[in-house]
Amino acid sequence: MYRASLRSAAVAGLISVSLVGGLSSAALADANPTGVERTGQAVEKATGTAGLLAGAVPGNSIPARSAGEIFVATGTGEHISIGLPETKDSAGVSTGKGTTVYPDAASGADLAVQATTDGARALVVIKDKSAPKEYGFDLGLPAGAEVKQLADGSLLVVKDRMPLGLLDAPWAKDANGTPVATSYRVEGNKIVQRVAFDDNTAFPVVADPNWKAIASAFQKVGGFAKAVGGTYADFQKWFNGKPAWVRYPLKAVMPGLSLYDLWWHLNH
């Protein structure tokens, strides 16, 4: 199963379409109970259910059908949209635990979306080895924003040197919890995740891009944009001079990266 999770300090707040909350467990029984339930169980086994919401937080939205888009607010009054890798328009069905499943919406795979307190996860459930190994997510970015790939494979969305959000480094697990090699590549405003399953992989496979919005927090921190736009020494001095409540969130959005990595990618 492939999962793309979008979180944001503001980017995570999906416009409150609350698809998940709008569908009952009765709807699950009317769809394909065996297939949908299996997909939901596989997703929730991989992600857990803690922090899942019945619907998107105000400012964000989850699509009622797989052909729709996830929308997340950036905290600047703008939005980022994420298109699912669907090949067939499929109605969403709630598991009742915070996951919306779009059965058979992609070639050889089901799709799913979860609303969380700080974002949304978009997932692809890869059913067997005949399924494609690559899944593309189209991003709708604010004017002037761009995607930068960091050293650990994560993706940072930046506008005017200000980070709007972060797509965590990808991971994937098979049905036994065994890691499956996975990676991102950027094709313009499309993010493509490759999942390298093989004949020995236990299906379904779960893969996870996780979105975090961070702009709204750091835009309020005095001197951030100026520090990022200066030399690394300037940025380091600014960072070291800030209290822990500023330094810790910055560290949290750059797992596996050094302070230099963050500064470098915001300047190149």
C-alpha angles and dihedrals in degrees: 000000000000120000131189114192121194117195130172142175076226100348090071095059101098117202104268100257086132095199092164093055092043094065123069131209086256088066088056091058091050094053121053101310096187097045097038094045091049091051092047092049092049092050095046092046088057098040103027120222101255110118095016116137132210088232142002119283117253111287094033133076141196120210122250089215133034092246089064128084138246111238125200130182118234098205091248095085090265132104139220118212127204122201119208120234092247126160095178127038105242131178116243119246124196123229089204092242100080102282124113115202125202102198119219090351095139133041106279091349147079120226128219139181131201126195114216135182091260104028146320136284121218112199138190119202107210105206105192145343093279090069122098117269094218131063125184127210116195114218123208104205132189114260110282095018122126140184120243124189115224128212095263093052096260120131125231122200109211135182122182088348090302116119111234096182148331132235104208122234107280125254134181135192132188125226090279093052092254113147116251119203112254139165144173132236126187121228106181105292093345123097114206119195118199118203112195102208119159143182091294095054119113110224144261098050120204119206126180136208106176122200123209126183114214108158098091092058099046097040086069093054110096116242097010098124093043092048093049090049094054132066122305089253089057091050092046091050091049092049095047090049094057125093121254093262088065098039097048097055090047090053091046093061094051105054111182092007131111124230087252091056091056094047092046095051092048089055101043 
